[in-house]
Amino acid sequence: MLYLLDYGAGNVQSLANSIKKLGFDFKWVKHPDDINTADKLLFPGVGAFGPAMESLRRQGYAEPLKEYIASGKPYMGICIGMQALFEGSLEAPNVPGLGVVPGTVGKFSSEEASGARKSVPQMGWNVAKVIKTTDGEHDENSVEYGFPSPEQAVAHYYFVHSYRVAFDPEKHASWALTTTQYGSEVFVSSIQKGNVFATQFHPEKSGRAGLEVLRAWLSRDGQSVGLTRLIADPHEVAKPAGSDGLTKRIVACLDVRSNDDGDLVVTKGESYDVREKQESPKVVTAGPSSGGNSGQVRNLGKPVELAQRYYLEGADEVTFLNITSFRSCPLKDQPMLSLLELAAATIFVPLTIGGGIKDTVDPDGTPRPAKEVADAYFRAGADKVSIGSEAVYAVEELLSRAGEGIYDPKRAPDSALSGATGIETISKGYGAQAVVVSIDPRRVYLAEGESAPEAHAPCVVEGLKGSEDEGKRWWYRCTVKGGREERDIDVVQLARGVEKLGAGEVLLNSIDRDGSNKGFDRQLIDLVRSSVNIPVIASSGAGNPTHFTDIFEPKPLKPLNLVNDDDGAGPPPPSSVEAALAAGIFHRKECTIQEVKDELLRKGFKIRSEVVDSGAGRIVRQA
């Protein structure tokens, strides 16, 4: 009998869904004795190393887990389930690991040897290079562990982590099964020795390629067979290639809210107004975002059905944004939790959900911290949570605590961190990679000769020559409540502030470009991209495939002249964002995900190309 070890954090439901999809049964480990009972054991992990190991020991799982592995029975670990096998991690220096595999888990460096910078965490789809086999026949190995041979199409797997095990030829040659390169760093992406198999990537979120890895391990009977023959010299394996295999991500976004009949629908705003324009004044519907005479909530489809369509079309991620934001009681909003559970059962790429992830109080007076709301989402199938307005308030408080004259949150002392904001508590429990911050800025135009306030001077940009904005100057003010309220904080301050608080990714919207089909606001994106070291998702304004290739095109950036910024950081990375998001053009089929990827491929970008057949158990790869 296969047992799944749930140590109490992260999204384990998606793995359970994947196992069921592949036709296998399992039981949950509910007591330390269950570990000894298991014939096979799978330890999935989404979260931070310290809390994970402390939870294992507190629940009495650590020693039985080590005994199980020593018994020779098959073990598979995923993410934290792999990192826990090592001696320790710099993520929690004083917390020991299980010590099964030699070495310590370290952190990706944002500084490259060339002086350039890369985003940390690594978030996205990358390749895994097999370096070990049984007898030199790679095809047999691919059947055994689910990795394709070099002659087959390149497979991509979903990585989302800040910490990794740098490949050491002396320590890891007998353990490493695959290695992966991010920037110039080569790290261990899967291990295999005897009965132990583990992956740094998430096979349950890696589409067809990941399901094949899971299927291969689940299909094995009895004890695992070790792979002993190295395909390449481990010292050569440790040398980085010219470029890594990270792909550009295309994210499908679904704005979800209740219509006037109480049904959840996918909608899309025009300048953030989600109601149809009402030509006749005879019918008036006063909705939350209505400015007067308005029609029904714009209905572009059912959320789960539309999300499944995007998965089948090759979306690299799917994002649900609940734009009604759980006005009173987030944990009582069962329709959104049910929606997420249904989506996670059939969609095997990462799911992000946002809306209402904040500290609240139930009508009966029960306090609900943001992390408790996030816990419910993760248990229902989310991989990341998106925080909006609450992030603005948190950075405002951070700047206030930092003291007068400090306008750059990056310069705020660590003592200014409260440790109590939703970003901080969720990041501590699940890792920075689990927290996305959605930013909604609006342009503030400056008259000729007018200067921006001192705090916002680094955020001022000028319209490009030859564009419709030529001769104009403006800065970007951030908003809350879906763009309805402005705050005295700019987009650079907010982006840098949420990075300091512990967010792992920025979803960058543009109120000015939303629904315009004019393309992404390149100047806005360049501004934020040059300000932070975490991944950035470009959003708002896409109208055709060329807009995606335009925003992915690298562009050298100059360091910002930030007030009080003397950290000596190297040059910012080129303005080539990691991902781009669209909604309306996909919903209305004005442009398909496949058309976008075809254009990216034509322009020489790395993409994940995969089509999934919805038939029972049938998965088809597109070359």
N, C-alpha and C positions, 0 to 999 in steps of 0.2 A: 504494500500500500504506500502510495506517495503521500507525504505530509508536507504542508506549507507552514513555515515558521513566521508568524506575524508578531514582531516584537512590540508593536503598538504605535507605530508612526508611519506616515507615508501612504502612498496609493498602492495597496496590494490587491485591490479589487480587479484592476486591469489584468494582472497576471492570472488571477483566478478565471477571468473571462477568457483569456487566451487558451488556458489549459482545457476549458470546456469546449471552446471552439474547435480544438484539435481532437476532441473525442476522448479525453482522459478524465479519470476520476481522482479525487484527492480528499484528504481530511486536513483540518486545521490543527496545529499543535496548540493544545490548551493547557498542558501540564508538562513539566520537565520529563516525566516518564514516557510521554508520547514520542519523544525523540528516540528513545531506545527501541520503541515499538516499530518505528518506521523502517520500511524496506528501501525507500528512497526519500531524500530530504532536500527541499528547495527553500533557500533563505533569500527572499527578495528584500530589497532595502531602498527606501527613498528617505533621505534625511541627512543629518549631520552625524559624524563619527562618534563624538562624545556622548550625546544623548542615546544613540543606538547601543553602544557598549554598556553604558550604565544601566539601560533598561534590561539588556540581556542578563546582566549579573544580578540585578534586583529581583528579577523574576525566576532566577535559578536556572537559566538556560545555558550559561556559558560553559560550565564544566561538562554537562551532558552532550553539548554540541562538540566539544573537543574529543570526547570519548567516542561519539558516533563517527567522526571523521577518521579517527585512529582505527576503527573497526574494519574499515575497507569497504563499507557500503556506499553507494553512489550519493554524492553531495553536489548540488549546484547552488552557486551564490550569484546574486545580481546586485551590482552597484555597491551599496554598503555591505551586502552579503559577500562580495569579493574583498573589499577593503578590510573588513573585520578579520580576515584570515592572516593579515600581516601583523608585524610586531607592534605597530602603533601608527599614529597619524599626527602630523603637525597641526591638523585642525583641532586636536585636543591633546596637547603634548603630555599631559599627566595621566592620560587614560590609556592603559595597555590594550592591545588587540589580542586575538587568540593565539598569535605566535606560531601558526601552522606554516606560514611562508616567510622566508627571510626578507627583511627590508622594512622601510618606513614609508608611509604614504605622505607625499609632499604636495605643495601647491604649485599650480601653473604660474609661471612668471609672466607678467604683462610686458616686461622689457625683453625685447629680442636682442640677440648678439649684434645685429645690424644697427641697433639704436632705435629701430621702429618699435611700436607697441602693438599688442594684440589684446583682444577682449578676454576677460576672465569673469565668469565661467565660460568654458567651451559649451556652447549650446547649439546643437544641430546635428546634421547627418554627416558621418565620416566613414572612411573605409577601415577595415580590419585586415591586416596582412598576415596570412598564415605563415609561420616560420618553422613548424615542426610537423612531422608525420610519422607513421608507423614504419613504412618500408620504402619511402621515397615515392610511392604512387599517390599523388595528391588527390586523385579522384576518390580513392578509398577513404581518405581522411574527410573529404567533403561530405560523403555519405554518413560517416560516423558522427561528425559534429556539426553538420549543417552549413558549413562555410563553402562557398563555390570555389571551383578550381580557377586558376588564372585564365584559362581558356574561356570560361563562362563570363557573362556580363558582370561588371563590377557591382558588388552589393554594398549598400550603405546602411549603417546602423545608427540609432539615435543615442547621442551622448548628451548628458546635461550634468556637468560637474566642474568644480573649481579645484578639486584635489585629485591627484593621480599618482601612480607608481612609475617613476622614471625607469626606463628599461636599463638594467645593469647587467652586462654580459656575464659577469662572474657570479652574481647572485641568482639571476632569473633565467638563465639559458635552459635549465631543466624544467622550469615551471611555465614559462610563457608559451602560449599557443598562438596568439596573434599580438601584433603591435600596431599602434596607430600614431600618426604624426599630427600634432596641432601646432601651427606656426613652425618653429624649428625644434620643438620638443618631441621626442619619441618616447611613448609610454606603453605600458602593458595594458592591452585592452581585453585580453582574456587569458586565463591560466588553465592548465590541465596537467595533472600528474596523478597516476594511479586512479583512485576513485574520485578525485577532486576536479571539478570543472566550475569555472566562474567567469562572469563577464562584467566589465566596467560599463558597457552600454546596456540599454534596456531592450531586450529582445521582444518584450510584450508591447513595446511602443515603436518597433522598427518595421512595421508593415510585413510584407511577405518575407523579406530576408530574415527578420527576427523570428517570425513564426517557424521558419524552417530550422533555425538553430534550436528552438524549443522542442519541435517535433523530433529532431534527431536524438536529443538527450532523453526525452520521455519514452522513446521507442526502444531504448536499450534495455535488455534484460540482464539481470544479475550484476556482477561487479564490472566497473569500467575497465577498459584496457588502456594502459598508458601509451602515449605517443612519445617515442624516444629519439627519433632521427631528426636532426636539425636540417632544414632545407638550405639554410645559408649560414655563413660565419656570423656568430652573434655580435662580434665587434663591428662587422659591416652593417648588421641590422640596426645597431645603435646610432649609426650616422644618418642624419636627416637628409631627405631628398630635397629637390629644388623647391617644391611646394607641397602643402598638405592636401588632403582629400576632402576637406570640408566643403559642403555644397551651400548654395544659396537657398534659403527657405521661402516658400510661398505659403502664406497663412490665409486661410479663409475665416472671415469674421462674421458672426451672426449676432446682431443686436436683437435681444429677446425681451418682450414685454407682454403684458396682458392687453387684449383689445377690449372694446366696450362691452363685449359679451362674456369676458372673463377667461377667454382662451389664450394660451400662450402662442404667440406668433413671432415670426422673424420680420422685423421692420427695418426701415432705413430712413434716416432723416435727410432733409434738404436744409442745410444750415442748421442742423440739429433739431428741426421740427419734423416729427414723425407722422403727422396727420396730413391726409390728402387736402389739397386746397379746395375750398368750397366756393363754387361760382355763385350760387344763389344764396342770399341771406336768410332764406326761409328756414333752413335747418342749421341750428347752432349746437355744436358739441364742445363744451369747455373742458379740454383735457389738460393734463399737467404741463404740456409744452405748447399749449395753444395760445395764440396771441389774440384771439377773437373768433371770427367766423372760421370754423375748421370742420373738416369732414371726419371720416372714420380713420382709425389708426391704419397706416399703410401696411398691408398684409402681403408679404412676399413668400410665404410658405410656412410649413410646419418645421420647427427647429430640428428635431431628430432626423426626419427624412431628408432635409436639406444638408445636414452635416454628413449623413451617410453618402449622399451624392458626391460631396466634395472629397470624401475619403476615397471613393471609387475612382474619381477623376485624377487623383494623385496629389491632393493637398498634403503638405508636409506637417502642418499643424492645423488644428481647428480651435477657434476661440469663441466662447459664448460670453456675451456681456449682457447681464440683466439690467436694463436701463431704468427699471422702476426701483431698483436699489432697496428692496425689502424695507419699505417705509417705516415699519414698526417692529417687526419681529422676524429676523433673518432665519433662525432655525425652525420656524414654523412654516416657512415657505416651501412646503413639500413638493409642489409642482416643479420647481427648479432642481431640487435634489433628485426627483424621479427622472426628470429629463436627462440629467447627467448620468444616472445609472443606466438608462436605456442607451445613451450614446456610447458609453464606455464598453457596453456588451458587444458592440459590432464594429467599433472604430479603433484600429490598432496603430494610431499615431497619437502624439501628445495632445491633450485637451487642457485648455486654459479656461478658467471661469472667473468673471469679475462682477462686481455689484454688491454692495452691502457688506463688504468685508471690513468691519469696523467694530469698535466697542459700542455695544448697545445695551438697553435695558428692556426686558420683556414687559408687556402691559401689567403683569402681576408683580413687577418690581425685581425680578430675577436678573442680575447682571450677566451679560454675555460678552466676554472679551473677544477681540478679533480673532485670536488664535483658535478659540473654540468653534467659531464659524468656519474658519479654514479647515479645522480638523474634519468637520462634517463633509465639506467639499472633497477633501482628499479621500476620505473613506468611501465616498460615492463614486469616485473614479477620476477626479481631477488630478492633473500632474503639476499644474501651476495655478496660482491665484493672482488676480489682477486687482490692484488697489488704485483708486483714483483720487477723489477729493480728500480723503483722509491723509494721503501722502503730502498734500499741500499744507494742511494744518500741522502735520508733524514737522515739516521743514521750517515752517514759520516759528514753531516753538523752539526748534534747535537753534535757529539764528538768535532768538530772544535770549536763550540761556548762554549763548556764546559770548554775548556782551556787545556793547556799543562799538560801532566802527568795523565789525567783522561782517562783511557782506557775502563772503564766499564760504559756504558750509564746509567745503573741504578743509578750510583752515580752522574750523571750530575744534576746540580741544575735546578729547574723548570724554572729559568730565561733563560736557554739554549733552551727551547722550543720556536719555532717561532710562533706556532699557525696557520701557513699558509700551512703546508704540506698537501698532500692529505689524509694521515692517520688521521691527527688531525681534519681537517675540516669535513670529512665524519663521523668520530667517534663522534664528537660533535653533529652533526645533527641527526644521526641515532643510536648512541650507539656503544660501542666497539664491540658488538656482530655482527655488520654488516660488519666488516673489517677483512679479512683474508690476511695474508702476506705469499706469496709463496717464499721459500728460496731455492736457487740452489747452494749448496756448492760442492767443489771439494777437494780431499785430496792433501796435499802438504807434500811429504815424506821428512824425515830428514835423512841425512847420519849419520853413526856411530860417536858419539861424537858431532854432530851438535846440537845447541840449536835453538829453535824458537825465533823470535823477542819477546822482553819483553811483548808487548801488546797482543801477541797471545799465550803466555806460558800456560795460563789456558785451552787452547783449545787442547793441545797436548794429544794424546792417544797412547797406545801401542797395538799391535796386540795380540789377545788372544792366549793363549797356546793351541797348537794342531790345530789351524786354519791355513789357507793358509797365514795369515798375521803375524804369529808368528815371533818375532824378528824384526819387522818393527815398526817405529814410524812416526807419522804424525800429522798435524793439518788441520783443515778444512777452506779453503779460500772461501769466497763467490764470486759469479759471477753475471753478468748482461747480458742482451741481449740474453737470452736463452742459457747461458753457454759459449758464444763466447768471453766474455771479463772478466778478473779477476780484483778484487779490493782488496785493502789492508785493508780488514776487515774480521774478522772471524765469524763463525756461532754463537758463544756465544754472541759476541758483537751485531750482527744483531738481534738475537732473543730478547735479553734484550732491545735493542734500540727500536724496534717496539712496545714492550709491554709498554715502557714508553711513546711513542708517542700516544698510545691509541688503538692499534690493539687488537682484541679479540681472535684471533686464529692464529696458525702457521701451514702452509702446508709445511712439511719438505721433500724435494726431495733429491736425491743423484745422482750426475752426474756419479759417479763411479759404482753405482749399477743399473742405469736405463737400462732396457731391458735385464738384466743379468739372471733373473729367479733364482738367488741365495738366495733370501730372503732379507728382509729389513736390512739396516745397523744399527745393534743394538747399536753399540758404538756411532754412530752419534746421534741416537735418545735418548739414555740415557744422552748424553752430553747436549742436548737442553732441555730435559725434566727436568733435575735437575737445569736448569738455569732460568726458567720462571714459572709463576703461571697461565698462560692462557692455554687453551686446545691445544694439538698438534695432527696433523694428520700425520701418518707415510705414506711415499710414496716411490716408486722406488724399484724394485727388487723382488716383489712377483711373485712366480711361481707356488704355489700350496696352498691348504687350510691350511696346517701345518704352513706355513710362517705367516699366520694371527694369529693363536693361539700362536705362539712363541712370536710375538711382543706384544700381549696383556697380556702375562704372567707377573705378577708383579715381580719386582726385586728391592731389597733395593739399594738405591743410597747414595753416600757420597756427602756432600756439596762441591761445587767447591771452590778451593782456588783462588778466583778472586782477581786481583790487586785492591787495595783500597776498597775491599768489607768487610765492618765491620757492616753490617746492623743488625746483630744478628738474622737473620731469622732462623726458626726452620728447622728440617731436610726436605729435598725435598721429594715430593711424590714418591711412588714406580714408577718405569719406566713401567707403564701400560698406554699407550696412550689411548686417548678417541676414536680415529677412525683410520682406515687404508684405504688407497686408492689404487686402481689398475686401469689399463687401458687395455694394450695390451692383457693380459690373458683373460679378459672378452670379448674384441672385437673378438678375434680369437676363442673363446669358448674352450680354453684350460682348463678353470676352470670357473664354474658358481657361481653366487652370492649365490644360494641356497646350493651348495656344501660347500662353505665357512661357511655359517651359520649352516649347519648340523654339521660340524666339531667343530665349536665354542660351539654349544649346547652339543655335546658329551663330550667336555672338561670342561663343567660346567659354561661357560660364559653366562651372560644374553644377549639375543638378541631380536630384534623385528621380529616376524615371521608373515608374511602376504603375501598373494597372491591376486592380484586384477584382476578380470575378466574384459576384455575390452568391454564386451557387454554393451549396453546402460543401465546405472543405476544399473547393477548387480555387487555386490561386495561380494567376497567370502573370508572368513578367513580360513587360514590353521592353524590347531590346533598346 
